[in-house]
Structure formats: C-alpha cells, structure tokens
Amino acid sequence: MHVPFITSQVINRKPIAPSLSLEQIVTGIEAAVKAIGENQEDIKTVEGQTH
C-alpha cells in the first residue's frame, strides 16, 4: 500500500511532492482494511504503466 506524505512533510520540499492530510490518510487506510475484511477474493486486473 502506498501511503503519501502528510502535508507538513512537503512544505520545504522542492519540488513540492503530492500529499494528503493525516485525516485523509487514516480514512483511506480504514476503508482499505474494511474492504479486505469484507471481500474473500482479490480483483485480478493490470493497472498503471511501466516506465
């Protein structure tokens, strides 16, 4: 699971990296854990791209 920086971690970063508030990160992790508990099978799909 990719967890982004919290906003305070990127203030002095050049260039500024993407970030979320701690509350948004917690909400996302809670939703992921809930989904894991509610689903027996994983979705088999290819996403993203390679470089």
All heavy atoms as TSV, in Angstrom:
chain	resi	resn	atom	element	x	y	z
A	1	MET	N	N	0.847	-1.168	0.000
A	1	MET	CA	C	0.000	0.000	0.000
A	1	MET	C	C	0.891	1.230	0.000
A	1	MET	O	O	1.807	1.355	0.814
A	1	MET	CB	C	-0.893	-0.020	1.249
A	1	MET	CG	C	-1.664	1.246	1.444
A	1	MET	SD	S	-2.638	1.310	2.972
A	1	MET	CE	C	-3.712	-0.070	2.759
A	2	HIS	N	N	0.608	2.128	-0.934
A	2	HIS	CA	C	1.322	3.397	-0.987
A	2	HIS	C	C	0.672	4.361	-0.001
A	2	HIS	O	O	-0.529	4.556	-0.035
A	2	HIS	CB	C	1.271	3.988	-2.392
A	2	HIS	CG	C	1.734	5.395	-2.448
A	2	HIS	ND1	N	3.072	5.725	-2.433
A	2	HIS	CD2	C	1.058	6.566	-2.467
A	2	HIS	CE1	C	3.180	7.048	-2.471
A	2	HIS	NE2	N	1.981	7.580	-2.476
A	3	VAL	N	N	1.465	4.928	0.889
A	3	VAL	CA	C	0.959	5.941	1.822
A	3	VAL	C	C	1.700	7.237	1.510
A	3	VAL	O	O	2.926	7.296	1.623
A	3	VAL	CB	C	1.191	5.520	3.288
A	3	VAL	CG1	C	0.694	6.592	4.235
A	3	VAL	CG2	C	0.493	4.185	3.571
A	4	PRO	N	N	0.978	8.272	1.092
A	4	PRO	CA	C	1.635	9.521	0.706
A	4	PRO	C	C	2.171	10.292	1.908
A	4	PRO	O	O	1.870	9.974	3.058
A	4	PRO	CB	C	0.513	10.312	0.025
A	4	PRO	CG	C	-0.734	9.793	0.637
A	4	PRO	CD	C	-0.477	8.338	0.935
A	5	PHE	N	N	2.946	11.312	1.613
A	5	PHE	CA	C	3.414	12.221	2.651
A	5	PHE	C	C	2.219	12.932	3.284
A	5	PHE	O	O	1.202	13.148	2.629
A	5	PHE	CB	C	4.309	13.314	2.054
A	5	PHE	CG	C	5.636	12.836	1.555
A	5	PHE	CD1	C	5.896	12.814	0.190
A	5	PHE	CD2	C	6.625	12.443	2.430
A	5	PHE	CE1	C	7.127	12.403	-0.281
A	5	PHE	CE2	C	7.858	12.037	1.971
A	5	PHE	CZ	C	8.112	12.011	0.605
A	6	ILE	N	N	2.363	13.328	4.565
A	6	ILE	CA	C	1.387	14.258	5.128
A	6	ILE	C	C	1.844	15.664	4.735
A	6	ILE	O	O	3.016	15.891	4.428
A	6	ILE	CB	C	1.227	14.108	6.663
A	6	ILE	CG1	C	2.550	14.329	7.394
A	6	ILE	CG2	C	0.613	12.780	7.022
A	6	ILE	CD1	C	2.411	14.367	8.900
A	7	THR	N	N	0.905	16.579	4.714
A	7	THR	CA	C	1.167	17.918	4.196
A	7	THR	C	C	2.377	18.585	4.849
A	7	THR	O	O	3.193	19.210	4.162
A	7	THR	CB	C	-0.084	18.787	4.362
A	7	THR	OG1	O	-1.184	18.106	3.751
A	7	THR	CG2	C	0.070	20.127	3.691
A	8	SER	N	N	2.537	18.436	6.145
A	8	SER	CA	C	3.652	19.095	6.831
A	8	SER	C	C	5.016	18.562	6.399
A	8	SER	O	O	6.029	19.231	6.586
A	8	SER	CB	C	3.490	18.963	8.343
A	8	SER	OG	O	3.554	17.610	8.738
A	9	GLN	N	N	5.058	17.379	5.808
A	9	GLN	CA	C	6.331	16.807	5.370
A	9	GLN	C	C	6.823	17.397	4.050
A	9	GLN	O	O	7.980	17.209	3.698
A	9	GLN	CB	C	6.207	15.286	5.209
A	9	GLN	CG	C	6.030	14.549	6.509
A	9	GLN	CD	C	5.836	13.065	6.265
A	9	GLN	OE1	O	4.926	12.661	5.558
A	9	GLN	NE2	N	6.713	12.261	6.844
A	10	VAL	N	N	5.973	18.073	3.303
A	10	VAL	CA	C	6.370	18.543	1.974
A	10	VAL	C	C	6.493	20.058	1.859
A	10	VAL	O	O	6.803	20.572	0.789
A	10	VAL	CB	C	5.394	18.021	0.887
A	10	VAL	CG1	C	5.377	16.511	0.863
A	10	VAL	CG2	C	4.003	18.579	1.075
A	11	ILE	N	N	6.278	20.768	2.947
A	11	ILE	CA	C	6.278	22.232	2.888
A	11	ILE	C	C	7.591	22.777	2.339
A	11	ILE	O	O	7.593	23.662	1.491
A	11	ILE	CB	C	5.958	22.823	4.274
A	11	ILE	CG1	C	4.505	22.546	4.628
A	11	ILE	CG2	C	6.261	24.310	4.316
A	11	ILE	CD1	C	4.113	22.949	6.028
A	12	ASN	N	N	8.709	22.269	2.782
A	12	ASN	CA	C	10.018	22.782	2.343
A	12	ASN	C	C	10.659	21.918	1.258
A	12	ASN	O	O	11.832	22.070	0.965
A	12	ASN	CB	C	10.961	22.904	3.542
A	12	ASN	CG	C	10.471	23.926	4.529
A	12	ASN	OD1	O	9.992	24.983	4.149
A	12	ASN	ND2	N	10.569	23.612	5.809
A	13	ARG	N	N	9.918	21.030	0.694
A	13	ARG	CA	C	10.438	20.112	-0.315
A	13	ARG	C	C	10.371	20.766	-1.695
A	13	ARG	O	O	9.364	21.331	-2.069
A	13	ARG	CB	C	9.601	18.841	-0.284
A	13	ARG	CG	C	10.247	17.661	-0.861
A	13	ARG	CD	C	9.321	16.460	-0.608
A	13	ARG	NE	N	9.801	15.329	-1.309
A	13	ARG	CZ	C	10.483	14.346	-0.768
A	13	ARG	NH1	N	10.706	14.367	0.525
A	13	ARG	NH2	N	10.913	13.357	-1.480
A	14	LYS	N	N	11.449	20.657	-2.461
A	14	LYS	CA	C	11.492	21.218	-3.813
A	14	LYS	C	C	11.767	20.106	-4.808
A	14	LYS	O	O	12.780	19.438	-4.680
A	14	LYS	CB	C	12.578	22.289	-3.923
A	14	LYS	CG	C	12.431	23.421	-2.965
A	14	LYS	CD	C	11.250	24.289	-3.297
A	14	LYS	CE	C	11.250	25.474	-2.347
A	14	LYS	NZ	N	10.034	26.006	-1.969
A	15	PRO	N	N	10.936	19.840	-5.792
A	15	PRO	CA	C	9.596	20.408	-5.915
A	15	PRO	C	C	8.666	19.814	-4.866
A	15	PRO	O	O	8.942	18.741	-4.319
A	15	PRO	CB	C	9.154	19.991	-7.315
A	15	PRO	CG	C	9.896	18.729	-7.579
A	15	PRO	CD	C	11.222	18.869	-6.850
A	16	ILE	N	N	7.579	20.503	-4.592
A	16	ILE	CA	C	6.622	20.031	-3.591
A	16	ILE	C	C	6.014	18.709	-4.056
A	16	ILE	O	O	5.558	18.591	-5.185
A	16	ILE	CB	C	5.528	21.084	-3.341
A	16	ILE	CG1	C	6.143	22.337	-2.724
A	16	ILE	CG2	C	4.429	20.525	-2.439
A	16	ILE	CD1	C	5.172	23.481	-2.527
A	17	ALA	N	N	6.046	17.722	-3.202
A	17	ALA	CA	C	5.516	16.397	-3.520
A	17	ALA	C	C	4.021	16.340	-3.197
A	17	ALA	O	O	3.542	17.087	-2.351
A	17	ALA	CB	C	6.263	15.338	-2.706
A	18	PRO	N	N	3.293	15.439	-3.861
A	18	PRO	CA	C	1.877	15.263	-3.528
A	18	PRO	C	C	1.728	14.832	-2.068
A	18	PRO	O	O	2.579	14.117	-1.529
A	18	PRO	CB	C	1.429	14.137	-4.458
A	18	PRO	CG	C	2.434	14.122	-5.563
A	18	PRO	CD	C	3.723	14.580	-4.943
A	19	SER	N	N	0.654	15.268	-1.436
A	19	SER	CA	C	0.438	14.926	-0.029
A	19	SER	C	C	-1.054	14.911	0.280
A	19	SER	O	O	-1.873	15.394	-0.495
A	19	SER	CB	C	1.141	15.944	0.880
A	19	SER	OG	O	0.541	17.220	0.731
A	20	LEU	N	N	-1.383	14.343	1.430
A	20	LEU	CA	C	-2.740	14.342	1.965
A	20	LEU	C	C	-2.661	14.703	3.440
A	20	LEU	O	O	-1.623	14.521	4.081
A	20	LEU	CB	C	-3.390	12.958	1.831
A	20	LEU	CG	C	-3.718	12.464	0.430
A	20	LEU	CD1	C	-4.167	11.001	0.483
A	20	LEU	CD2	C	-4.799	13.309	-0.201
A	21	SER	N	N	-3.785	15.164	3.981
A	21	SER	CA	C	-3.822	15.408	5.423
A	21	SER	C	C	-3.790	14.061	6.142
A	21	SER	O	O	-4.153	13.023	5.572
A	21	SER	CB	C	-5.094	16.166	5.802
A	21	SER	OG	O	-6.229	15.333	5.666
A	22	LEU	N	N	-3.363	14.074	7.383
A	22	LEU	CA	C	-3.333	12.839	8.162
A	22	LEU	C	C	-4.729	12.230	8.248
A	22	LEU	O	O	-4.892	11.009	8.138
A	22	LEU	CB	C	-2.760	13.097	9.559
A	22	LEU	CG	C	-2.638	11.878	10.462
A	22	LEU	CD1	C	-1.774	10.792	9.828
A	22	LEU	CD2	C	-2.084	12.292	11.817
A	23	GLU	N	N	-5.742	13.071	8.398
A	23	GLU	CA	C	-7.117	12.580	8.465
A	23	GLU	C	C	-7.512	11.835	7.187
A	23	GLU	O	O	-8.140	10.777	7.246
A	23	GLU	CB	C	-8.069	13.751	8.700
A	23	GLU	CG	C	-9.522	13.337	8.822
A	23	GLU	CD	C	-10.433	14.532	9.084
A	23	GLU	OE1	O	-10.040	15.445	9.816
A	23	GLU	OE2	O	-11.547	14.526	8.525
A	24	GLN	N	N	-7.120	12.359	6.031
A	24	GLN	CA	C	-7.441	11.701	4.761
A	24	GLN	C	C	-6.708	10.366	4.636
A	24	GLN	O	O	-7.278	9.384	4.146
A	24	GLN	CB	C	-7.066	12.605	3.587
A	24	GLN	CG	C	-7.956	13.819	3.446
A	24	GLN	CD	C	-7.412	14.799	2.423
A	24	GLN	OE1	O	-6.222	15.121	2.405
A	24	GLN	NE2	N	-8.298	15.281	1.564
A	25	ILE	N	N	-5.459	10.321	5.084
A	25	ILE	CA	C	-4.699	9.077	5.029
A	25	ILE	C	C	-5.341	8.023	5.917
A	25	ILE	O	O	-5.520	6.862	5.512
A	25	ILE	CB	C	-3.229	9.319	5.426
A	25	ILE	CG1	C	-2.543	10.206	4.377
A	25	ILE	CG2	C	-2.476	8.000	5.594
A	25	ILE	CD1	C	-1.166	10.711	4.787
A	26	VAL	N	N	-5.716	8.408	7.136
A	26	VAL	CA	C	-6.359	7.473	8.070
A	26	VAL	C	C	-7.665	6.954	7.483
A	26	VAL	O	O	-7.941	5.752	7.523
A	26	VAL	CB	C	-6.585	8.140	9.445
A	26	VAL	CG1	C	-7.474	7.287	10.335
A	26	VAL	CG2	C	-5.251	8.408	10.127
A	27	THR	N	N	-8.466	7.846	6.900
A	27	THR	CA	C	-9.728	7.432	6.289
A	27	THR	C	C	-9.494	6.409	5.182
A	27	THR	O	O	-10.206	5.403	5.083
A	27	THR	CB	C	-10.483	8.661	5.728
A	27	THR	OG1	O	-10.771	9.543	6.814
A	27	THR	CG2	C	-11.770	8.266	5.040
A	28	GLY	N	N	-8.493	6.642	4.348
A	28	GLY	CA	C	-8.179	5.715	3.263
A	28	GLY	C	C	-7.715	4.363	3.763
A	28	GLY	O	O	-8.128	3.324	3.248
A	29	ILE	N	N	-6.862	4.353	4.781
A	29	ILE	CA	C	-6.379	3.082	5.337
A	29	ILE	C	C	-7.527	2.320	5.997
A	29	ILE	O	O	-7.644	1.098	5.844
A	29	ILE	CB	C	-5.209	3.314	6.311
A	29	ILE	CG1	C	-3.988	3.823	5.529
A	29	ILE	CG2	C	-4.871	2.035	7.089
A	29	ILE	CD1	C	-2.823	4.264	6.400
A	30	GLU	N	N	-8.390	3.029	6.720
A	30	GLU	CA	C	-9.549	2.366	7.332
A	30	GLU	C	C	-10.450	1.749	6.270
A	30	GLU	O	O	-10.939	0.627	6.443
A	30	GLU	CB	C	-10.339	3.365	8.185
A	30	GLU	CG	C	-9.644	3.752	9.462
A	30	GLU	CD	C	-10.342	4.860	10.230
A	30	GLU	OE1	O	-11.188	5.592	9.653
A	30	GLU	OE2	O	-10.040	4.992	11.435
A	31	ALA	N	N	-10.678	2.448	5.172
A	31	ALA	CA	C	-11.507	1.917	4.085
A	31	ALA	C	C	-10.857	0.685	3.458
A	31	ALA	O	O	-11.544	-0.296	3.138
A	31	ALA	CB	C	-11.747	2.989	3.027
A	32	ALA	N	N	-9.539	0.714	3.298
A	32	ALA	CA	C	-8.829	-0.436	2.732
A	32	ALA	C	C	-8.932	-1.656	3.635
A	32	ALA	O	O	-9.207	-2.767	3.177
A	32	ALA	CB	C	-7.358	-0.079	2.490
A	33	VAL	N	N	-8.742	-1.459	4.935
A	33	VAL	CA	C	-8.825	-2.573	5.885
A	33	VAL	C	C	-10.244	-3.138	5.908
A	33	VAL	O	O	-10.445	-4.358	5.915
A	33	VAL	CB	C	-8.371	-2.128	7.293
A	33	VAL	CG1	C	-8.681	-3.193	8.337
A	33	VAL	CG2	C	-6.887	-1.793	7.286
A	34	LYS	N	N	-11.246	-2.270	5.873
A	34	LYS	CA	C	-12.641	-2.720	5.839
A	34	LYS	C	C	-12.909	-3.545	4.582
A	34	LYS	O	O	-13.528	-4.609	4.646
A	34	LYS	CB	C	-13.575	-1.518	5.897
A	34	LYS	CG	C	-15.030	-1.897	5.909
A	34	LYS	CD	C	-15.925	-0.676	5.988
A	34	LYS	CE	C	-17.381	-1.146	5.995
A	34	LYS	NZ	N	-18.278	-0.134	5.519
A	35	ALA	N	N	-12.432	-3.072	3.432
A	35	ALA	CA	C	-12.636	-3.795	2.172
A	35	ALA	C	C	-11.958	-5.160	2.198
A	35	ALA	O	O	-12.517	-6.148	1.697
A	35	ALA	CB	C	-12.113	-2.965	1.005
A	36	ILE	N	N	-10.775	-5.230	2.789
A	36	ILE	CA	C	-10.070	-6.508	2.898
A	36	ILE	C	C	-10.899	-7.495	3.717
A	36	ILE	O	O	-11.031	-8.667	3.368
A	36	ILE	CB	C	-8.672	-6.316	3.527
A	36	ILE	CG1	C	-7.764	-5.567	2.555
A	36	ILE	CG2	C	-8.049	-7.655	3.936
A	36	ILE	CD1	C	-6.475	-5.049	3.173
A	37	GLY	N	N	-11.488	-7.017	4.809
A	37	GLY	CA	C	-12.289	-7.884	5.673
A	37	GLY	C	C	-13.599	-8.321	5.045
A	37	GLY	O	O	-14.140	-9.373	5.386
A	38	GLU	N	N	-14.123	-7.541	4.130
A	38	GLU	CA	C	-15.430	-7.832	3.526
A	38	GLU	C	C	-15.345	-8.643	2.240
A	38	GLU	O	O	-16.367	-9.103	1.736
A	38	GLU	CB	C	-16.166	-6.524	3.224
A	38	GLU	CG	C	-16.573	-5.771	4.474
A	38	GLU	CD	C	-17.205	-4.426	4.172
A	38	GLU	OE1	O	-17.162	-3.973	2.995
A	38	GLU	OE2	O	-17.729	-3.808	5.111
A	39	ASN	N	N	-14.164	-8.818	1.687
A	39	ASN	CA	C	-14.019	-9.498	0.399
A	39	ASN	C	C	-13.077	-10.684	0.509
A	39	ASN	O	O	-11.966	-10.563	1.004
A	39	ASN	CB	C	-13.497	-8.505	-0.651
A	39	ASN	CG	C	-14.496	-7.394	-0.900
A	39	ASN	OD1	O	-15.481	-7.592	-1.586
A	39	ASN	ND2	N	-14.258	-6.231	-0.314
A	40	GLN	N	N	-13.542	-11.812	-0.009
A	40	GLN	CA	C	-12.758	-13.042	0.046
A	40	GLN	C	C	-11.751	-13.140	-1.096
A	40	GLN	O	O	-10.721	-13.777	-0.963
A	40	GLN	CB	C	-13.689	-14.256	0.002
A	40	GLN	CG	C	-14.594	-14.359	1.214
A	40	GLN	CD	C	-13.805	-14.584	2.497
A	40	GLN	OE1	O	-12.857	-15.367	2.526
A	40	GLN	NE2	N	-14.181	-13.884	3.556
A	41	GLU	N	N	-12.077	-12.548	-2.243
A	41	GLU	CA	C	-11.211	-12.658	-3.414
A	41	GLU	C	C	-10.713	-11.294	-3.843
A	41	GLU	O	O	-11.399	-10.286	-3.691
A	41	GLU	CB	C	-11.973	-13.297	-4.574
A	41	GLU	CG	C	-12.305	-14.758	-4.338
A	41	GLU	CD	C	-12.936	-15.388	-5.571
A	41	GLU	OE1	O	-12.545	-15.024	-6.694
A	41	GLU	OE2	O	-13.812	-16.232	-5.391
A	42	ASP	N	N	-9.526	-11.295	-4.409
A	42	ASP	CA	C	-8.941	-10.072	-4.928
A	42	ASP	C	C	-9.388	-9.880	-6.375
A	42	ASP	O	O	-9.670	-10.844	-7.086
A	42	ASP	CB	C	-7.419	-10.171	-4.868
A	42	ASP	CG	C	-6.731	-8.820	-4.991
A	42	ASP	OD1	O	-7.433	-7.787	-5.050
A	42	ASP	OD2	O	-5.494	-8.805	-5.032
A	43	ILE	N	N	-9.455	-8.638	-6.824
A	43	ILE	CA	C	-9.736	-8.344	-8.224
A	43	ILE	C	C	-8.446	-8.548	-8.989
A	43	ILE	O	O	-7.403	-7.985	-8.649
A	43	ILE	CB	C	-10.233	-6.886	-8.380
A	43	ILE	CG1	C	-11.541	-6.696	-7.617
A	43	ILE	CG2	C	-10.384	-6.551	-9.863
A	43	ILE	CD1	C	-11.970	-5.236	-7.534
A	44	LYS	N	N	-8.494	-9.355	-10.044
A	44	LYS	CA	C	-7.300	-9.629	-10.844
A	44	LYS	C	C	-7.342	-8.722	-12.073
A	44	LYS	O	O	-8.066	-8.978	-13.022
A	44	LYS	CB	C	-7.243	-11.094	-11.221
A	44	LYS	CG	C	-7.026	-11.984	-10.019
A	44	LYS	CD	C	-7.012	-13.440	-10.390
A	44	LYS	CE	C	-6.680	-14.343	-9.231
A	44	LYS	NZ	N	-7.384	-14.158	-8.026
A	45	THR	N	N	-6.542	-7.661	-12.036
A	45	THR	CA	C	-6.504	-6.695	-13.120
A	45	THR	C	C	-5.121	-6.067	-13.195
A	45	THR	O	O	-4.386	-6.053	-12.206
A	45	THR	CB	C	-7.583	-5.609	-12.933
A	45	THR	OG1	O	-7.561	-4.710	-14.035
A	45	THR	CG2	C	-7.382	-4.831	-11.667
A	46	VAL	N	N	-4.758	-5.563	-14.357
A	46	VAL	CA	C	-3.495	-4.867	-14.545
A	46	VAL	C	C	-3.790	-3.385	-14.661
A	46	VAL	O	O	-4.614	-2.973	-15.456
A	46	VAL	CB	C	-2.784	-5.372	-15.817
A	46	VAL	CG1	C	-1.495	-4.610	-16.046
A	46	VAL	CG2	C	-2.521	-6.864	-15.723
A	47	GLU	N	N	-3.130	-2.583	-13.850
A	47	GLU	CA	C	-3.339	-1.138	-13.839
A	47	GLU	C	C	-2.010	-0.432	-13.962
A	47	GLU	O	O	-0.952	-1.012	-13.749
A	47	GLU	CB	C	-4.029	-0.715	-12.534
A	47	GLU	CG	C	-5.362	-1.386	-12.292
A	47	GLU	CD	C	-6.439	-0.995	-13.286
A	47	GLU	OE1	O	-6.391	0.117	-13.859
A	47	GLU	OE2	O	-7.338	-1.816	-13.505
A	48	GLY	N	N	-2.056	0.824	-14.283
A	48	GLY	CA	C	-0.847	1.648	-14.334
A	48	GLY	C	C	-0.040	1.381	-15.581
A	48	GLY	O	O	-0.498	0.794	-16.550
A	49	GLN	N	N	1.188	1.823	-15.547
A	49	GLN	CA	C	2.075	1.631	-16.681
A	49	GLN	C	C	3.496	1.429	-16.190
A	49	GLN	O	O	3.830	1.785	-15.075
A	49	GLN	CB	C	2.014	2.807	-17.636
A	49	GLN	CG	C	2.588	4.099	-17.058
A	49	GLN	CD	C	2.430	5.261	-18.024
A	49	GLN	OE1	O	1.383	5.428	-18.592
A	49	GLN	NE2	N	3.472	6.041	-18.185
A	50	THR	N	N	4.301	0.858	-17.026
A	50	THR	CA	C	5.715	0.711	-16.693
A	50	THR	C	C	6.491	1.819	-17.383
A	50	THR	O	O	6.025	2.439	-18.328
A	50	THR	CB	C	6.253	-0.660	-17.147
A	50	THR	OG1	O	6.095	-0.772	-18.563
A	50	THR	CG2	C	5.520	-1.789	-16.437
A	51	HIS	N	N	7.684	2.072	-16.896
A	51	HIS	CA	C	8.485	3.184	-17.436
A	51	HIS	C	C	9.447	2.701	-18.461
A	51	HIS	O	O	9.963	1.704	-18.506
A	51	HIS	CB	C	9.232	3.897	-16.309
A	51	HIS	CG	C	8.287	4.459	-15.306
A	51	HIS	ND1	N	7.587	5.612	-15.512
A	51	HIS	CD2	C	7.905	4.014	-14.084
A	51	HIS	CE1	C	6.821	5.879	-14.469
A	51	HIS	NE2	N	7.013	4.915	-13.576
